[in-house]
Amino acid sequence: MIEIAFDPSPSQKLEQREQRAQKLKERLRGEQQNLHQRLEELMAHSTVERPRADSLDSSRFSSEHSESEDVEVDVEGLPCSSSNKEDATAAFSTGQEHSYSNISNFWI
């Protein structure tokens, strides 16, 4: 005997989709609860193991002087010989004219 499979009616399809969606929601809720529990455990361990950065006395850090605060670089004042200029220009040159008005090199 050969059985012929019929397509479920539109209402049956909708019901099946709703059942799958409900199962998925339940699974995601359970996963979310597990993740929340894990997060709480991790947060509890991190506060026990080490003090939080914002609870440290930051006044000792603010009075320290950073050397990088006073460093200034005068790029224009650096000596540059003609051979160095040519080397630097050659390093950045691609041999092509870079112009937005040049249609032949238009990027798409």
Secondary structure, 3 states (H helix, E strand, C coil): CCCCCCCCCHHHHHHHHHHHHHHHHHHHHHHHHHHHHHHHHHHHHHHHHCCCHHHCCCHHHHCCCCHHHCCCCCCCCCCCCHHHHHHHHHHHCCCCCCCCCCHHHCCC
